[in-house]
Amino acid sequence: IRVEIPVLLPAAAPVVITYRAAFADAIEPGQVVPNQATLDYASAPNLGRDLGDDAEASVRGEFGLALTKEIIGTSLPETGSGYFDPALPDLAAGETVTYRVTATLSEGTQRLVITDTLPPGLVAEQVRVASVGTGISAGAPVIIIDGSRITVDFGTVVNTGDNTAGDQIAIEVVARLNATQPAGAVLVNNAEAAVTAPTDPSAPGGTLI
């Protein structure tokens, strides 16, 4: 943005320039973007003295992250949920349960890793990507199952800065109940998501969990 004023008298009103800018899609969590303004002027009438000044105002990429998890189905509908706690689905030995884990992302460029830690008694059968928001560009994730811990690494994800809803990536985990758990045992399944700046995850605000 450049503004030129041919003549500005000492008695003239101050010059105020107001403009609006938006982050590009390449902005990362915690990234600091400096904005430098410069002023150049010369004295009248013969431009005898060249003078100037400058000012800087920085902004930081602030990202948010939300994670939800729900049970979307079990393999034996007849098992129901009425044996112990009606609010919790019941599972029989050998039955599978499907969890959906949904991460809601900020717009910009970030690395996304979702982890799901199964409790004792549940064995991972399948991990799949359920959905990717229309404004999100992400490659096929790297899925690692290490015992009870499932890691889904999407690598660098670019979420288009269009200020629209639906900025979500969802995975589904299918797990099978083995026969080692006593009747009535409550199995708690914990999941978490981490977003980091691809180029500088150690920067303030560069990692969110």
N, C-alpha and C positions, 0 to 999 in steps of 0.2 A: 504494500500500500504506500503510495507516494503522493504527497500533496505539495504543490508549488504555489506560492503567493507572491506575485511580482512586487507589490509594495505593501508594507504594513507599517502604519504610522504609530508613534508612541501612544497616541490617544485612542487607538482602535481597541475594540473589544478583544478579549482573549480568543485564540483559535482553539476550539475543542473538536477533536476527531473521535467519533465513536464508531466502533465496528464490532462485528461478532464473528468468531471463528469456532470451528469444531475440530475435534481430533480426527485424524485419518484412521483408517482401519488398522494401520500398523502400530498404533499405540499399544504399549505393554503395561502390565501392572507395575506401579511404582515409578514408571519412567517420567523423568523431569524434562519438560519442554520449555526452554528459555525463549523469551520474546524481547528482542532488543530494538528500541526505537532511537533514532538519531535526529538531531536538529542541526541544520547548517544555515547560517545567515551571514549577511555582510552589511556593513554600515552604508547609509546613503550620504551624499548623493553619488559618490564616485566609487563605491564598493571598496573603500580604503582599508577596512579591517574585516578579515574573515573570522567568524566566531562559530561556536557550536556547543552542543551538549548531547547527552544520551541518557537513557533510562531503561531499566530492565525489569520485567515482570514474568516470573516463571509459573507454570502450572504443572501439576503432577497427575498422572493417570491413576484414577481411583477406581478400583474394580470391586464388585460385589460377587458373592457366590452363595447359592442356596442349594440344599440337598434334601430330597424327600425319598422315603422308602415305603413301599406298600406290598402286601401280599395280594397277588392278582388271581391266584388259583391253586388248587391242589388236585392230585390225580384221581382221588377217590371221593366223589361228592357224597357218597353215603356215610363217610366218616363224620361229617358235620362238624359241629362245635359245641355240642350240648353235654359232653361228658364231664367237663370240669368248669372252665370259664367260657360262657357264651360269647365273650368278646374276642376269644382267641380260637383260630381254627385248630381242630384236632388232626393229628397225623397218626396213621398206623405204620408199623414197621414195614419198610419197603415202599412206602408212599412218597411221592415227590411233592414239593411245594415250589411255586414260582414267585420270586421276588422281582419287583421293578424298582430300580434306583434311578432317580431323575435329578440331573444337575442343571440348575438355571444359571446361565453365564452372563457376564457383562459383555458389552460390545467392544471389540478390539482383538488383539493378538495375544494368545496365551497358550501355555501347555496345560493340558487337563489329564489328571490321573484319578481314577475312581478305584477304591479298594473296598472289598467286602470280606469280612472275617466271619466265617461260619462257626457256630458253637459246636462243641463236641456232640456227636450224634448225627450231624448232617454232613453229607458227602456231596461235593459238587458234581453234577452230571453234565451241565451245559451252561455256557455263558455266551450271550449274543447281544448285538446292538439292536435295540428295539426301535429307536427313532433318532433322527438328527434334524434340528430345526432348519427351516428353508433358507435362512440367512447365514447358516454356519457351514464353513468349508473345513472338513476334517477327513483325513485318510483312514484307512482300515486300522483299527487299534491293535496293539500288541497285548495279547491276553496271556497271563501267566497264572497257573493254579499251583500253588506251593502249599501242600497240605490243606489246611483249612482257610488259607488266605488267598483271595482272588484279587489280582491286579489287572486293571484295564487301562492301558496307557495310550491315549489318543494322540500323543505327540503335540505338535504345534497346531492349534485350532484358530481360525480366523472367523470372528463373528462380525458380520457387516454392520457398520454404524448407521442403521436405518431407523432406529428408535421405534421398532415395532415389537410386539409381543411374540412369544414362541421361541425364545432363545434358549432352547433346552436340548440336552442330549440324554437319552435314557438307555439303560442296559437292563437285561433280564437275566437272572440267575436261577437255574433249576437245580434244586438240591434234593437228595434222597435221604430219608430217615433210616438209620440202621437199627438193629435190634438191641442196642446196648442201653438205651435210655429207659428208666422205669416209667410206669404209667403215671401221668400227671406232671411229669417234668416240663418246665417251661424253658424253651430254647430261644435265647435272645440273639438276634443277628445284627451285628454292628457294621455300618458302612460309613465311609467318609470320602470326600473329594478334596483334591488339592489343585490349585491353580497357581502357576508360577510364570514369571517373566522369562521368555525363552533366552534372552541375552543377558539378563542380570537378576536371577532369582533372589540374590542376597540383598538387593536394594530395599530400603524401607517401603513396605507395601508391595514388594515384589513377589511375595508368597502368601497365599490365602488357603486356609484349611477349614 
